Amino acid sequence: MKFSRLSGGLAAACLLISAFAGSASAQQVYRDAYGNPKAAPSTRPMGSSGSRKASAPSYSRQPSYSAPASSNSAVRFGFRGGLNVSDIQGDAVKTFTDLAGYAPDGAITKQMRPGFYAGIYATLPLGTSFAIEPGINYSEKGAVLRGTLPFPALDFLNANVTGTARLAYVDVPVLAKVFVTPGFYLYAGPQASFLVSGKARVEAGALGFTAYKQDFDVSNQLRKVDFSASAGLGYQFENGLGLSAGYDYGLTSLDANNRFDAQNRVIKAGLNYSF
C-alpha cells in the first residue's frame, strides 16, 4: 500500500517538473555575449515571404520617343546663301552691236558674271514628303560684254572695251519641294524679282592698263519687276544643314522701253541652315 502511494507521488512530481520546464523554455530570454537581452533568432527560413506584406506588381516603364528636329509636321525657318553665275540672254548683244555701228559682228563676246545671293525662308510642310517654301533673297545678277577695236593693225595693243551689267534684285520665290528620299528633294516654283540697283560699268584699256573706267546708272531703263521660273534640287541633313543647286529662267524682258528683248538667266549653288 505504501509502495503504490509512493509511486503515485513520484509520478505527480515528475508531471509537475515537466510542466515547469516547458513553461521556462517558452519564456527563455536570449542574451548576447555581454549578457544583454537580445531578440530571439528567427526560425523562418531565409527567403521566406510568409510575413512579408504583398507588394503591388511593378510594370516596366515604356520608353518615350520624341520627334526629330526635322519632323515633317513642324514649320521650320532658316537662312541661305551662295554663289550666283548670271547671264543675260536674248538680243542684247546684237542690239549693242547695232547701236555701236562701227563694231562688226563677232567683235563683242559675252561672258557670265559671278555674284552672290543671301536670304531667309520658311518651310511649310503639307505632308510627309511635300512642302511649300516661300523666301526672300538679295541677289546679284548681270552679264559681261567684251569688245575689241575693229582695227587689225592695232591688235598688238590688245586694246579692248569691257561693259558689265551690274544688276541687284530682291528675289521673292515661292517654291514647292518634293522629297524623293529622306533628305533629298526637288523644287520648282515662280519667283518675282524687284530691282534694287541697275548700273553699267564701262572700262577701256590697252597693253593691260586701264585707261578709262566709268559707272552709269541705267536703272530707269530697266523694268522694276522681273518674273522667272526657278527649279533645282538639294539635300537636307538631320542637323539642319543643307546643300542646293538651281536655275532661274527669266520670263520677262529687262528693257522698260521695249527696245530689245533680253532676260535674266542665273545658275546658283549654296548652303542653307534650318532651325
Rosetta blueprint (number, residue, H / E / L):
1 M L
2 K H
3 F H
4 S H
5 R H
6 L H
7 S H
8 G H
9 G H
10 L H
11 A H
12 A H
13 A H
14 C H
15 L H
16 L H
17 I H
18 S H
19 A H
20 F H
21 A H
22 G H
23 S H
24 A H
25 S H
26 A H
27 Q L
28 Q L
29 V L
30 Y E
31 R E
32 D L
33 A L
34 Y L
35 G L
36 N L
37 P E
38 K E
39 A L
40 A L
41 P L
42 S L
43 T L
44 R L
45 P L
46 M L
47 G L
48 S L
49 S L
50 G L
51 S L
52 R L
53 K L
54 A L
55 S L
56 A L
57 P L
58 S L
59 Y L
60 S L
61 R L
62 Q L
63 P L
64 S L
65 Y L
66 S L
67 A L
68 P L
69 A L
70 S L
71 S L
72 N L
73 S L
74 A L
75 V L
76 R E
77 F E
78 G E
79 F E
80 R E
81 G E
82 G E
83 L E
84 N E
85 V E
86 S E
87 D E
88 I E
89 Q E
90 G E
91 D L
92 A H
93 V H
94 K H
95 T H
96 F H
97 T H
98 D H
99 L H
100 A H
101 G L
102 Y L
103 A L
104 P L
105 D L
106 G L
107 A L
108 I E
109 T E
110 K E
111 Q E
112 M E
113 R E
114 P E
115 G E
116 F E
117 Y E
118 A E
119 G E
120 I E
121 Y E
122 A E
123 T E
124 L E
125 P E
126 L L
127 G L
128 T L
129 S L
130 F E
131 A E
132 I E
133 E E
134 P E
135 G E
136 I E
137 N E
138 Y E
139 S E
140 E E
141 K E
142 G E
143 A E
144 V E
145 L E
146 R E
147 G E
148 T E
149 L L
150 P L
151 F L
152 P H
153 A H
154 L H
155 D H
156 F H
157 L H
158 N L
159 A L
160 N E
161 V E
162 T E
163 G E
164 T E
165 A E
166 R E
167 L E
168 A E
169 Y E
170 V E
171 D E
172 V E
173 P E
174 V E
175 L E
176 A E
177 K E
178 V E
179 F E
180 V E
181 T E
182 P L
183 G L
184 F E
185 Y E
186 L E
187 Y E
188 A E
189 G E
190 P E
191 Q E
192 A E
193 S E
194 F E
195 L E
196 V E
197 S E
198 G E
199 K E
200 A E
201 R E
202 V E
203 E E
204 A E
205 G E
206 A E
207 L L
208 G L
209 F E
210 T E
211 A E
212 Y E
213 K E
214 Q E
215 D E
216 F E
217 D E
218 V L
219 S H
220 N H
221 Q H
222 L E
223 R L
224 K L
225 V E
226 D E
227 F E
228 S E
229 A E
230 S E
231 A E
232 G E
233 L E
234 G E
235 Y E
236 Q E
237 F L
238 E L
239 N L
240 G L
241 L E
242 G E
243 L E
244 S E
245 A E
246 G E
247 Y E
248 D E
249 Y E
250 G E
251 L L
252 T L
253 S L
254 L L
255 D E
256 A L
257 N L
258 N L
259 R L
260 F L
261 D L
262 A E
263 Q E
264 N E
265 R E
266 V E
267 I E
268 K E
269 A E
270 G E
271 L E
272 N E
273 Y E
274 S E
275 F L
